Amino acid sequence: MPRGSSELGLSQPLRKILLDFDQIETVALTLSQEQNEQSGSRGEANFVWRCKNCKREHSANIMDAPKVYPQQDPAKAMNVITIDCRGLEFVEFRADGDWKAVGLESGTKFAAIDLTDGEWFDYDEKPGEEVSIVNVKWEIRRA
């Protein structure tokens, strides 16, 4: 839950995600908004992967661009990103990379926020107060 911060969002395009393929292999990847060709003229996807064991092609597409998480009291769960998966299943989201936030009252912009430990603390000089993001939890849900 952001404290002293009005919103939380991604500074870079997307984060790394672990995918579990048919319970055989777990692969870390970075989904990007670039399109990759799928074999057999089946179109394009943001991520295309062929399993070495079963030889099947799997794909994932970003359905909605990542959303900004606004300050809420009490904090509420919110969909940050929607991804359509074909033939694979997400098992974990890692918040590695840079995130950004904006001061709740001051409008101060904070960049290069590291949320890998699930929390972040800083000092906003304009109001002279500590700002923080704590109790960060990620949940993967099926539609």
N, C-alpha and C positions, 0 to 999 in steps of 0.2 A: 504494500500500500504506500503510495507516495505521500510524504509529509512535507509540506512547504513547497511542493512542486505541483503545478497545475496539470501537467500531462507528461506521459512517457511514450517514446516512440523509437523507432530504429534509426540509427545514424547511417547505416550502410544498408544495401539492398536486403539481404536475408542472412539468417544464421545457419549453423550446421545442425543437421538433424540425423539421428540414427534411425535406420530402417531395418526391420527384420524381414527377410525374404524367405517365405515358406519354412520358417523355423530352422533353416539350414545355415544362413550366413547373416551377419550383421555388418552393415557398411555405413561409415560416416560420409556424408556428402554435404555439399552446399547447393541448395536449390537456388537458381537464379531466374530472372525473368526472361532470359534468352530462350529462344525456341530451338529444339533439337529435332532432327528428322527421325521419324519412326519407320521401321522397315515395312515393306509391303504397301507403301503408299497410304498408310493409316493416318497420315497427318503429322503434326508436330506436338511436342510436349516440353515442359521446362526441364524434366529429368527423364532420361531413357536409359535403361540398364538391362543387359541380357545375362541371365543366370548361367554360370558355367556348368552347373549340374543338370538342370532340366532343359536348358537351351531356350527357354521362353523369354520373351521380351516384356519388361514391366515399365510402367511410366507413372509420373506424377505431374500434375498441373496446378499452378497457383490459380485459384478461382477468384479470389478477391485480394487486392493489394493489402499489405500489412496496415493495420489500423493503429491509431494513437490511443493510448489508454488514458482517459481523463481522470482527474482527482475526483473521488467519490467518498462520501462519508455516510454510512459505512462502505468499505470497499466491496465491490461486486465483481464476480467473475465476468469476463468478457472475451468474445472471440477476437483474437489478435490477427489470425490468418486462417484462410480456408484453402485446403489443398485436396484435390481429387486424386486418389491413388488407384491404380489399376494393377492388380497382381502383387501388391506389396502392402505392408502394414507398418505404420510408425510405432516405435516403442519408446522414444525419448526425444525431448527437445532440449537443446543446450543453448543457454543464453550467452554464448561466447561472442566476442566482437564488441563493437562500440554501440552504445545506446545514447539517447539524448533526452533531456528534460527541460522544462521551462518553469521558473519560479512562480509560485502561486500568486503572490501579490506584487512581486517586483518585476516579473517578466524577464528576469535574468536567465540567459540560456546556458545550460550545462551540457558539455559534449564529452565524448570519450568515457562514458559511464560503463563500468565493468560490473555486470550482474551475475558473474559465474558463481559467486558465493550466495546469491539470493538477497543481497542487500548492498546499499551504497549510502555513504554519508559525505557531506560537504558543508561548506559555509557560504551563505549568501550575504555578501557585504552590504547590499542596499538596505535590507531591513535589519541586518545585524543578527541573523538567526541561522541555526543549523537547518539544513534540508536533508531529507533522507528518503530512501526507498527501501522498505523492509518487508519481510514476509512474502517475498515473491514466490509464487507457485505456478508451475506450468502443468497443464492437463491436456491430454490428447483424447478427443472424443470422436466417436463415429457418428456420422450424420444419420 
